[in-house]
Amino acid sequence: MRKMIVTTIFMFFLAGCATNVNKIASNPDKATIIAYSDSAANVFLPLSSTKSTRIEKVNGKKVSDFFTETDVITLEAGTHLVAISCHIIQGGINVSNQTLHKLIVEKGKQYIFKAFLDSSYGCKTSYEII
């Protein structure tokens, strides 16, 4: 019972953690890295889906921890190693993973990372450039 209550409280807090990509402005002098998370508002519905991503490390330096999540950063143009973590809850599946991406970023571009289910790893991230 206690585990169920803690899980319910955790899911309630996740419900407010959606990244609204449309409200994030591009920086013309830097690249913008975005970890997109969909809305967790349906987490209490049967067979619902929740996807959470966050930027963990950039060039080996940790930018997120247990208390602070990072979902938007700006980087200078050039090559960067970016570690993105993902967490997916879909029906009875609950998976987490971290994916390392080597990016060559350009000024003024947005790199939007999203989580998806993967049969080998459970959870992976991919990105699109806009």
N, C-alpha and C positions, 0 to 999 in steps of 0.2 A: 504494500500500500504506500509506504513512504517513497519507494522508488517511483511509483506512478505519479505521486504529487510533485516530486522534484522534476521529473520529465515534463509534466504539464506546465510547470512554471518556466522551465527552460524554453519550451516551445512557444510560450506566450511572448517571451522576450525576443525570440527569433522573428516573430511576426512583424516587428517594426524594423527589421534589418534588411530592407529591400533597397537596392541601388537604383535610382532613377537616372538612367543614362541621358535622357533628354535635358536634364537640368545641369549637366556638367559641361562647362564651357571649355573650348580648346584654348591652349596657351600658344600663341603664334611663335614664341621663342623656344618652346620646349615640347617634348612629346608627353602626352597624358596617358598613363596606364590606369585602367579601370578594371576592378574585379566586380563583375556583375552578379548580383544575387536576385533571384525572383522573389515575389511576395510569398511569405509563409503563412498568409492569412487562412489558407485552406488546410493547414496542418492537422486540424481536428477532424476533417472529413475522411471517411474510409477511402483507401487507395489514392490519397492525395499525393502531391509531389512538392518537395521543397528542395531548393538548390541554394547553397551558400558558398561563396568564394571569397578569398581574401588574399592580399599580397603578403607573403611571409618574409621574404628576403630579397634584397636587390644587391647584386654583386657581393654576395656573402654576408651582407649586413642585415640583421634582423630588423624588420619594421613593424611587425605585429607580435603581440603576445596574448596571454590569456585575458588580460584586462582591456587591451585596446586592439581594435581591428582596423586594418588599413584597407580601404577599398578604392582610393584614388591617390595617385602620386604623379609628380612631373619629373621627367628625366631630361638631361642634356642629350642632344642627338649623338648617335654612336652605338656601339655594341654594349649590351648589358645582359647579365644573367639574372633572370627574375624567377623566383620560386613562388608558385601560386598553390594554395591549398584549396581543396574542395570538400564539401560535405553534402551528401544527398540522402534525403529520406523519401522513399517512394513505396507506398504500400507497406509491406513488411520488411523492405530492404533499407538498411541504415549503413552507409559506407563513407569513409573518408580516405583521402590520399593527398600527396603533394607532388606537383609536376614542375620540373625545371625547364625553363624556356630560354634559349639564347636568342636575343632580339637585336636587330639592327634598326634602331628607331630614328624617325625623322621629325624635324620640327613641325609643329602645328597638327600632327596626326594624333588620333586617339586609337589606342590598342585596347580592345574590350575583351576581357577573358570571361568565359562562361564554363560552368561545370556540365558534364554529361556522364551518363552511365557507360561503363566500359566493361565488356565481359571478362577481360583479363585482370584489370586492376580494381574494378568496382566503380571508381570515380576518377575522371581525368579532366583536364581543362584544355580548351582550345581558344584561339582568339581570332577576332576579325579587326581589320584596320579601316577606320573611316576618316 
